[in-house]
Amino acid sequence: MRVIICGAGRVGYGLAARLSQERNTVTVIDTSSDLIRKITNELDVRGVVGYGSHPDVLVRAGVSDCDMIIAVTYADEVNMMACQVAHSLFDVPTKVARVRAQEYLDNQWNDLYSRENMPIDIIISPEIEIGKAILRRLNTPGAFNVVPFGDGAVQMLGVEILEDCPIVQTPIRQIPDLFIGLHAAVVGIERDGELFAPTPDDPLEVGDRAYIVTQAAHSQRLLEVLGSHQTQARHVVIIGGGNIGTYVAEKLEGKSGMRVRVIERDKERAEKAAEHLTRTVILNGDAMSAEIQEEAGVANAEMVISLTNSDSVNILSAVLAKKIGAKHTISLINEVSMQQMQSELGIDMVIDPRSSTISSILRHVRRGRILEVYSLEQGGAEVIEGEVLDTSPMAGKALRDLSLGEGVAVGAVIANGDVLFPAPELVLKPGNRVVLMAEKGALENIVSMFRVSSDYY
């Protein structure tokens, strides 16, 4: 597949790395010659300096035989125009645009993106994706990450293994026997900075960050078994009243018994947030001030969520909130090196906006029957939901007989709406959905197993 990516920032770089590893032909466009030099030196991609919305630049990037254009620059308007030009002048089959401004995404303007007007096939809103990720974590307290699969029937939970976890040093294969009826398939372990797919004989160790696939209905029981279950937060303080903060506050204030307050430094933005929120208290002030945080009730807050545009503010305001008395904190952090300091800073959860955006785009980019994708640990692995087709090499085979290779762990199989535990003797049938984790080196083989062969048509 030939792909043009407009934008060589964090998201563009991540997408280029992922797609080039899978032997796609990738060209990256950016106005920064430094970013283009960096990405072409480090990845197997072509680079073009210029605006992705300019026809001559697209021609230099090879748009005439391009299968897909993905526009993820920092400017919504450039992303939208790049897709328009790619369609109107070059008839590119698939156009993807990242759009941040919520004004473009209001339901009343849906006709804007029709084929006759601005034919963008897939619009990715980072703010909404991040907001949904935060809400999932709030709804499943005790997990540092929660990702749905199988139309919500399955969840992948990220859980930190603590000293009081009762299954420490227990081989993974024994967990189902210890807790009858509990769906708990450990598909990934991050240990000492390395993420890997465990074998059935691997045990969990104290300090591990485990990724566990379970039925959604079993999530609370699983967290209780692991000793990670927490009470759901009812008093929440949000730092930052921008698009993400307002989205999260709006969803939370609709729940009974929920008390939400927002701290926003910019007066105009605070007033705009107040227009959208009816039951949320908006405080116009600096969240770096202990006095403002105390006025917002941080000392008694069960959760403080820092969602400003500044990594430093999100980090330091969370540290201050913990000092004042907040039970738990979540911070939105872009810089990877700062994310890795999470434990030293005492921040309970970190939201990586790049990961959320890349996962959303990959969901649509994968060829074949890849239904969902979620990127883990800066692309070290992916959790994938794929559908087994008649032509798939997986069809008609038991899980134990599949040639999945190393670095792959199956978490669940969904058959006719039923969620099945991945027992070795389970036979896959056409139409089944498989949820699995694959390390970076195993991805190409796994993706190929879900591809549609020419015989399918």
Helices and strands as residue ranges (DSSP letters): E 2-6, H 10-21, E 25-30, H 33-42, E 46-49, H 55-60, G 63-65, E 68-71, H 76-88, E 94-98, G 102-105, G 107-113, E 122-124, H 126-139, E 145-149, G 150-152, E 154-160, G 172-174, H 175-178, E 185-191, E 194-196, E 209-215, G 216-218, H 219-226, E 235-239, H 243-253, E 259-264, H 267-276, E 281-284, H 290-295, G 298-300, E 303-306, H 311-324, E 329-332, H 336-339, H 342-345, E 349-351, H 353-365, E 370-376, G 377-379, E 381-387, G 399-401, E 408-415, E 418-420, E 433-439, G 440-442, H 443-449, G 454-456
